[in-house]
Amino acid sequence: MSFATKVPPSGLPIDDVLPELAAVLDQNSNAVLVAPPGSGKTTVVPLHLIQQTWCTGKILMLEPRRLATRAAAQRMADTLGERIGHHVGYRMRGDSRAGSHIEVITEGVLTRMVHNDPTLEGLSAVIFDEFHERNLHGDVGLAFALDIQANLRPEVRLVVMSATLDGAAVAEVLGTALAPTPVVVGTGRTYPVTVQYAPPQRPNEPWHVTVAKLVERAAIDHPVGDVLVFCPGSPEIHRVAHELTNLPPGVQVHQLFGTQNRQAQDAALAISAPGNRKVILATAVAETSLTMPGIRVVIDGGLSRVGAFDQQRGMNRLDTVRVTQATADQRAGRAGRTAPGVCYRVWTAGDRLVAAPQPEIANADLTGLAIDLARWGAHDPGTLRWLTPPPIAAIGSARKLLEALDALDPEHKLTSHGLAIAESGIHPRLAHMKLRAGELGHGTIAQQIADVLDGSVKSALNDLPNDPATGICIALAYPERVAKIRDGSAHRYLLRNGTAAELGPDADHRGATFLAIAEVTFAAAGQGSNVGRIYQCSPINQTDLVALTATHIESVTVVEWDKAANDVNAQTSAMLGAIELDSSPAQNVNCIGAVIDGVRLNGIDFLSWTTSDQAWRDRVNFLRHAVDSTLPDVSDEALLATLEMWLAPHLAKVHNRAQLQRLNPGQLLKANLDWATSNRIDQLAPQTITVPSGNVKDIDYSSGRPTVSVKLQEMFGLAATPRIANSTIPITLHLLSPAQRPLAVTADLASFWAGPYLEIRKELRGRYPRHPWPDDPITAVASARVKPRN
């Protein structure tokens, strides 16, 4: 498809670098062109490239705004001396005139084109104009185009153009380490612009009043040329226009914004008739792209409308913010395109501005991007080449929402319903709502709500229809904001996504069991409570909610130790996210983890230890510390730390506290020991000892050493202290009086007989005359009995 029409030189500064750009694209797939505003790149470069030998197909040029799209196409058609729609055309949502060789399109159109034809058949080049604006659609379009070039159509050329772009950074993304992308730098034809600062003269003066006064002053002080006034949006344009009552004769006021009709836009852009001048009140559509002839004065209101994620509505919104320095410079340059000019700035010279706007992809709602990625098959965004990669957390949140909207399956693949959402061209929330509500017979209500949510109807969400279907529609648009009232409350709710929110004291619908929430606010991190405030909502009954979300309801069995009841709690619940719709006691479930938690919470004594089992543990712990460190550790701490090893295997049939406390933990521990170890414990640390009187006494190991409490008279005849552990450790004797009161503690019986005994005998034999107090206890006969009475 050759282009036979000869295009004459434009006479603009861009002509100087066209040979260099052509040579670059002869040898490379991609190029970056950085040229000042007014150099002619938008309307000259496509006409030049279409004549190159490698260009056998159509050229697409992307523009960030609808007005610039149509105007650029018209200017190129005028250059060729033909009607628009012949060689040169344009395409945007709701309006297009096909061109056979060049089409200027809005950025979002490219994304739709690649979904319909991933090979972009018949295309030779894609030009990304004004790329410094870094709109989300532009970034996505470039990532998809690079993917097509790398995998399907390596012959397609990609050109990125801008006046203020960091060319090196873009070139790095477009190229490779082996083949870097060249950057072509052009010069411009600009004239000096005098910058004057004109802040408000009165405190709290309305912005539109300040700007209108400045417009009237500038129109008088500068009698030559047109005045371009930058306003953030059409509402501000209307207010300034209404305030303009003192303009010189012959000065006409025109408005210029994106949603304006074509005739009004053309009138604003047209050259003023001889003897007439214009004041053009414009939004950011006038910042870039085509030169507006006749502009000699620029008034920069200092405000800009930028996209941001609206947490309340769950979608993007437009915020009014201070301009960046880059934007202010771009605006000022409009005054010097054709002659020297002046720029008035409605702020002080000392005000510091942010250097440049952030890429939209860094802060925007990425739900639309996530659905585009799924449609493209890019399940990992990292496989594409981005100038600014989409934030991982934002993509994750978007995918989570799309799953709730039935647009993605759990593997992030597009469903048939998701494809219908993607082809709708509106926000996925609204598309899902309208599609599903239409199936349920609520299409009219859904459209009314959609008009409110997307801003078609100016509203602060206080005009939701008073209809029973409203709750259903809101739940479809905001599935994560379905909420259930908290137990015992009339205004506190738990949302499906796990966050908490509450109704105000005078709010409607207090006490409703379930709410579908359209508007909710949350305090910023570190700025107060994390409990949201519900502003707009509608009740929804449980039957409708279950019907809407049936595929997302999960049966969840929770088995845990209930601290309040101090017992196992096992419940099977129907859960919609964090919301419990219904619950019932769980049957025949594994409670081992909960039981283990209960034992750890209450301590090892929560188990039913017998006296003998506790004594056995004392014996083992004594031996482990004093004799053999290889023996098992059966201390409280060790047993609690190893419950999973020795207790858990025996809990399969334990489902509550009563069953737990019927277990014999001592037997479980002993069962883990082999016969040799058990026998060694019994030999080294016997449970009892037979004293000289013939009685059998328990040996107490609880203090960490073996002790026996015994009446002194029962030890007569024994010269040395009894020992255990192969006679290596003496037993500590607690010697008692005939009345079982402590007399002495000794681990050296021979020394006791030789000394302390004699003092005790002297003191006590009168008190206890019926008990023997021999002079030589070692040769005396031990006895637990008393002498008979005479």
Secondary structure, DSSP 8 states (H G I E B T S, - for coil): ----S------SGGGGGHHHHHHHHHH-SEEEEE--TTSSHHHHHHHHHTTSTT--SEEEEEESSHHHHHHHHHHHHHHHTS-TTSSEEEEETTEEE--SSEEEEEHHHHHHHHHH-TT-TTEEEEEETTGGG--HHHHHHHHHHHHHHHHT-TT-EEEEEESS--HHHHHHHHS-SSS---EEE-------EEEEE---SSTT--HHHHHHHHHHHHHHH--SSEEEEE-SSHHHHHHHHHH-----TTEEEEEE-TTS-HHHHHHHHS---TT-EEEEEE-GGGSSSS--TTEEEEEE-SEEEEEEEETTTTEEEEEEEE--HHHHHHHHHGGGSSS-EEEEESS-TT----SS---GGGTS--HHHHHHHHHHT-SSGGGS--SS---HHHHHHHHHHHHHTTSB-TTS-B-HHHHHHHHH-S-HHHHHHHHHHHHTT-HHHHHHHHHHHTTSS--SS-----STHHHHHHHHH-GGGEEEE-TT-SSEEEETTS-EEEE-TT-TTTT-SEEEEEEEE---TTSS-S-EEEEEEEE--HHHHHHHHGGG-EEEEEEEEETTTTEEEEEEEEEETTEEEEEEE--S---HHHHHHHHHHH-GGGS---HHHHHHHHHHHHHHHHT-TTS---SHHHHHHTHHHHTGGG-TT--SHHHHTTS-HHHHHHHTS-HHHHHHHHHHS-SEEE-TTS-EEE-B-TTSS-EEEEEGGGGTT--S--EETTTTEE-EEEEE-TTS-EEEEES-HHHHHHTHHHHHHHHHTTTSTTS---S-TTTS---SS-----
